Amino acid sequence: MSTRRPWLLVVLATLLLATACTDGGSNSAESSGTTASAGTSAGTGTTSSSGRAASAAYVNLGDSYSAGTGVRPLVEDSPLQCQRSSSNYAHVLAQRRGLALDDVSCAGATTSDFFAAQYFGVDPQLDALGERTRIVTLMIGGNDGDIFSGTIADCGEVAAADPTGAPCRARYGDSFVRGVQSNTYPALVKALNAVADRAPNARVVIVGYPWILPDTTGCYPTMRIAAGDVAYIRDLQATLNRAVARAATETGATFVDMSTVSEGHDACQPEGVRWIEPQVGSSAPVKVHPNVDGQRAIADQVGAALGR
């Protein structure tokens, strides 16, 4: 939709500024430095997508939620555009289990970036998979058609005019939900089928998105969503997560539902409680994304789904 701001450009502009600084924000996983070695991750054989010789036992795919965008330090030698954290849930899980990880997740990714290069020098994400791959994790779908990520921007733009009403619902109606149902869902099925084809021996685990907003009253202007639009955004996010779950069922993947465990950890909660960083009042370099606590919570749920 033409009124939407280019979400990835907003994220990257913030990130490039933040990466140039040396402050230790609330999302820092370490007190110094902004990168961590791509060759190892706390003793595991973690690799970046560059110089890949063969598929790793564990591969992580997906978008900025999967990449841990905004959580420092970044993976050393990983593409800057991807803003891939060395403390995202996949790295946490690989460290806990002693797994060799190839993390090719990338900020701004859509399902189409599984099949084609997202940027120059950033291979299609499916290229990381192979017969040796045993575990694949991913979070994807939120950027497809700019439906979900763009909605936060769209609703924020109209909230100031009517912060106690529902101006976003009034303007856009069910167009966002229909977009998820008609476009995002089939794209997810296509992507997950392709993952299964490229990694026939792997357990595929796709993760739903944790709650961004509380279930009733919001926290305008900390999150620039009008009070009456909180339920509207929650319904859209629930629709997206249901689409992810349905696609997982259809393709034989495992769905990890974050909705129950993330309740009460949304962006309106205080620091130390929230798993999602708010638009206002956060020192995190990227807003409306999981912080380090959120990434660890995702790792907990993925680990539980995988079992021992």
Order of alpha helices (4+ residues) and beta strands (2+ residues): alpha-beta-beta-alpha-beta-alpha-beta-beta-alpha-alpha-alpha-alpha-beta-alpha-beta-alpha-alpha
